[in-house]
């Protein structure tokens, strides 16, 4: 196991949740790293929307690869959202993920939700996880199940069945977005033998509350990207209305320029 992959794995076992902010381009990732976040994920929605493509339909394999190539040079631990793997062929997914690992990714997020609102075949998803782990054994595979996200009936039993199957196939973590109920998260943390990842939701549990429920990792998902879009529109509206006041911490031109590698680097 490489030192970087071991370091990322260790962040899931510190006794408090790993806050994993999700970036969508070089500047957002570099700014988060400069802000003291040791590990950063990508957000598939942000990557897709920034490229003018839809999320969740396997339309951004090339863009995700290019972004990983750029972010792999930054001083951070990077895990990459690959949607459902950008292919239905487990071998093709494993080959793609191996390429990401070669560019510096220490982990991936792999989901079982489909664009048509259904869940992928459990056995096929488990086969894909196994193929990825065979290709890159020490890569942290965070298996996301969309049982809650898609609103399936009686989601807890299905979530436990899928989570246990994915862990048996080699998944290193389980991600169940859409849950804000701490009791449910506690049940999952106790009954699944892998670090549990929750999605932070405004108005939902705090990091401390999630940690006490057994959550090992908390992702921001597309929240930061959507907040940046909202801030851009609000700023433009304020300028037009003649009432814009620069917020505290607004980076200067020089500070943003400092996030970008110098020519030839």
N, C-alpha and C positions, 0 to 999 in steps of 0.2 A: 504494500500500500504506500502510495506517495505521501510525503509529509503534508502536502496541501489537502489531499483528500482525507487523511487522518484528522487533520485539524478541523475540517468542516464537520466530520462525523462527531468529533468531541463536543462541538458546540450544542449538540442535541442532548447532552448529558451533564449539564452544569448545575442542575437543580433549579433553574429558572428558564422561562421560555426564551428561545432565540427569536428575536425580532428580525424578520427577513423582509426588508423593503424591496419592492419590485420596480426595476428601472425599465426604460424602453429605448434608450439610446446612450451614446457615449457620455454626453454631458450629465444626464441624470445619474448614471452609475458613478461617474467620477465625483460628482458633488456629494452623493451619499457616502462614498468611501472617504472623502475628505471630512465628512461630518462624523466619522468615527465608527461607521458600520463595517464590521469585518467581513460580513457575508451579504451578498446581494443576489436576488433572483431577477429574472426577467418576467414581464407581464405579456402574455400572448396578445391580449387586446391592445395594449399600447404599441407593441411592435407592429401588429397588423394595421391599426388605424394610422400610425405614422407613415406607413408605406402605402396607404390608400387601398388596403385590402380588407376583406372580412375576417373576423376571428373564428376559430373553431372549425374551419372547413379545409384544412391542410393546404392553405394558399400561401404560406410564408416560410416554407422550408429554406429557401435561398436567403431570405432576409434574416432569418434566425441564425443561420450559419455565418453570414457576414457580420452580424452584430457580435456573435460569440468571438469571432476572430479579432474584433476591435477590443472587446472588453477583456479578453484573455490576457491583454498586456497590462491591465491595471493592477494595482496592489490590493486585490480583494479576492475573496473566495466566491466563485460564481456558480450558481445553479440555474439551469436553463429550462424554461417552459417549452415543451415540444408538442403541446396539445396531445393528440392521440398517437403521435409518432410520425405523422405525415405519410403514413403508408399502412395498408392492411397486412403487409407481409412482415412477420416478426424478424426475419433475417435482414430485410431492408432497413427496418427500424434500428436494429442492432448496429448495422454498418454506419448509419447516419449518426447515431449516438457516439460511436467510437470516434468518428471524425470530430464531433464536438469536444470529446474528452482530449483529443490530440491538440485542440486549440486552447485548452486550459480549463474547460468546465470541470468542476468537481462533483456535480450532481445534475440530475434532471428531474422535471416534474412531468409525469405521464398520466393522462386522464382516461377514464373509460366512458365519458359522456360523448354522445354523437351529435352531429349537427341537426339531426332530425328530432332531437329531444328524447331519444331512447338510450339505453345503456348498451355498451358493446358486450359481445358474448364473453362471459366470465373466463371460460377456458382459453379463449383466444388471447385475451388480455394477459392472463397468467403466462401463456406461452411467450408472449412478447417480452414480458418482464424477465423471464428466464433467459431468453436469447440475449437481451441487453447485458444481464449479469455475466453470462458466459463470455461475451465479447470484452467487457470492461468490469472485472469482478469487484474492484474496490470503488467504483463510482457509486455515489449515493442516489439510489432510485427512490424517489418519493412518489408512491402510487396514489393517485387521486381517484376517489370514487364519487360519482355525482348523484348518489341516491337521494340525498337531501336537496341538492341543487335542482334536480329535475322534478322533485315533488312526487316520488314514487309512493305508492300506498304502503303503509307500515314499514318505514325505511330502516328501522334499527336492525331487524333480523337480516335483511339483505345486505346492509352495510357490514355487519359482522362476518357474514359468509364471504363476501368479496374481500374484505380486508384480510381475513385469515388465509384465503387462497393466494392473495398477492404476496403476503409475507412468506408463505410456504414456497412460492416461486422465486423468492430472493429479494423482494422489496425491502428497503431499509427503513422506510417511513411510510405512514399512511396519512393522507390528506382528505378530510371530509368537509368541504366548504358548505356554508349555509346553516350551520348549527350555532345558535347563540345560547342554548339551554345548557347550563353548567352541569346539571345532573346527567344529561345525555353524554356530554363530553367525558365526564368521569367514568361512565360505564364503558365507553370505547377505550379510554386509556387503560382501564383495568383488564379488559378482556382481549385486547389485541397486543401481541408481543412485538411491538415496534413503536418508536417515537410517534406521537400523534401531532399532526399539523392542523391548526385551525386558521380560519380566515378572519382577520380583524374586521369588525363591522362597526361603523359609527353608532354610538348609542348602545352598543353591546357590551359584553364583559371587558374589563381592563386586562392588561397583561398579567398583573398580579393575580386577578381572579382566575384567569385561564390557567396560570401556572398551578394554582392550588387545586384545580380540577384535573391536573395531570397532563396538561398540554405541554409539549416539548418545543414546539415551533409555531410562531404566529406570522403569517404572511399578510402583506397589505394588498396583494392582488393588483387590480387596476386602479385602486383608490388614489394613489399619488398621481397617476397619469390624468385621471378625471379631475382631480383637484387642480392640477396645472392648467388644464383647459378652462376650467371655471375661472381661475385667477386671471388668465389671459383675457377672457371676455370681460370680466369685471373691470380690469385695468383699462381696457380700451373704452369702455362705457364711461369710466370716471374721467379719463382724459377728455373725451368728447363733451362731458358735462362741466369741465373746468374745475373739478374738485379732487383730482388725484393727489394723494399723499403717499410718498414712497414708504412701503412698510419696512419695519426694522429687519435688518438682515438681507435686504435686497442686494444681490451680488453686483459688483461693478463690472464694466466691460473687461478690465484687466483681470479681475478674478475669474471670470468665465474663460477668458483666453488662456489663463493659467491651467485650466483643466484639460487643455488640448496638447498633445505631444508637439514638440517643436519640429520643424521641417527636418526630415532625415532620421528622426528618432524611431 
